[in-house]
Amino acid sequence: MSEHSADFDALMRTLLGERGWLTEPADVASHGRDWLKRFGATPLGVARPATTEEVAEVVKACAAHGVSISPQGGNTGLAGASVLSAGETGIILSLSRMNRIVTIDPVDFTATVEAGVVLEALHARLADQQLMFPLHLGAQGSAQIGGLIGTNAGGSHAMRYGMMQDLVLGLEVVLPDGSVLDGARALIKDNAGYQLRRLFCGAEGTLGIVTRAVLRLYPAPVARSTALLALENLDAALQVGAFLRSRAGEFLTAMEFFNELGLGLACKHVAGLVPPLETRGPVYLLVELSTSIPKIELDAIVEDALAACFEAGTVLDGAIAANEAQRTAFWRLREEMPEGQRLEGPQIKHDVAAPVSRLAEFVAAASAAADAVLPGIRVNPFGHLGDGNVHFNLTPPEGAADFQGREDALSEAIYNAVIAHDGTISAEHGIGQAKVALADGYRPAAERELMRQIKRAVDPRQLFNPGKIVRW
Ligand code: FAD
């Protein structure tokens, strides 16, 4: 250890104590690499402050020693944003010890929580209070509120409740100079200036460290109606989706799509999955309505809408879940898409989005472009029809062991297609290290320059997560 880092180490130990400053390789290892084990570097240590004041002290100490900071929540992010870049001299600042649910307010419909609260713990706490925080995702057993804010997480219910930026009313944030921005207010209307809280949603820890958040709650649903439909193609799914929106209004909570290939891979590799409809695809739509009002007949709304769709010929087959077990079985089909594809072998994933109206057009264009690069490639697009977010995933042609060195050309074809359809190269997983060069390449010049200016203004010394989101 150099003299410089020995001083720093001693300072951190004094500030945080033994529990709050980890340097043993065994303790540091899991924090040093990202979820997908693609990115990371060994940090000088892992700081685990227990209070906002300690976070501020750590930030000041790092600033004084020229040490960068990667804020970290559950480390489930998929873009390499919560770990150091190769060659970086920095620390991980884990919010895990700041995990108190401070208040639940049933009048404001808010929860005030520390940044390290795990999403599932918040769900559990609300379960017996007829309240709900409407963000649900596969990583909810580990992902923390600070990380969800950092990535502006989405998930399956974003079409009804929005992304994290729509669920955050107020934030307390430690800034790169160690000062504390106290904006943890429970106001729906607050136009007293720039919407600063939004700046930190999706900022991937590059502008500030969230220490506390005031989150928006909703009444818990008392009833759901869930249907699985088979359709001719994605165009038909869009038509049905638009029709359901007009018929089901605010009750429509999720519309998820997948195709025959994805269903086949999931059923082949994941135990217990069975295609529930007699008619096979080629495209499937999972639709869910929910309500907190006991007297609303959701099944009747779905039945009426589906009858009209059958009559119009837009739906080939369909079933409404008769009970909770069947509902879970329908959802599992969708949720096991990634696992089915992973177990099939090599894959390339793209988290992209297009305007809902252009989704089918985009998927067709991107599929053709991928096939032109590698004939026979298996295209497995699935995702959130209600908000246009597609996980445009690829599997090698039947019988091929890999992508024959065409990975970059394939990704380029997909990203060019999504941009040509007024879409985005990152929908819900963010930019991090994984896409920073790509994003800078695709961003319009004015957007790129404004992002750089914001970063320079807030963090002139590049202390927080340097090299993530936007390059200097
Ligand atoms: P981390 O991975 O620890 O950090 C993510 C980013 O936030 C980093 O840039 C980090 O520096 C920053 N950060 C962490 N804490 C703070 C803080 N306190 N203040 C400021 N910045 C901070 N994402 C979706 O949007 N929708 C999905 O449906 C979805 N499904 C997933 C399913 C699985 C199985 C997995 C593994 C991931 C999934 N994700 C999904 C991605 C991931 O779960 C989310 O990005 C989540 O928001 C990350 O939370 P985290 O606490 O793990 O954050």
Residues whose N, C-alpha, C, O or C-beta is under 5 A from the ligand:
A	BS01	FAD	S70 P71 Q72 G73 G74 N75 T76 G77 L78 A81 S82 L95 A115 H136 L137 G138 A139 S142 A143 Q144 G146 G147 L148 G150 T151 A153 G154 G155 E204 G205 G208 I209 V210 E428
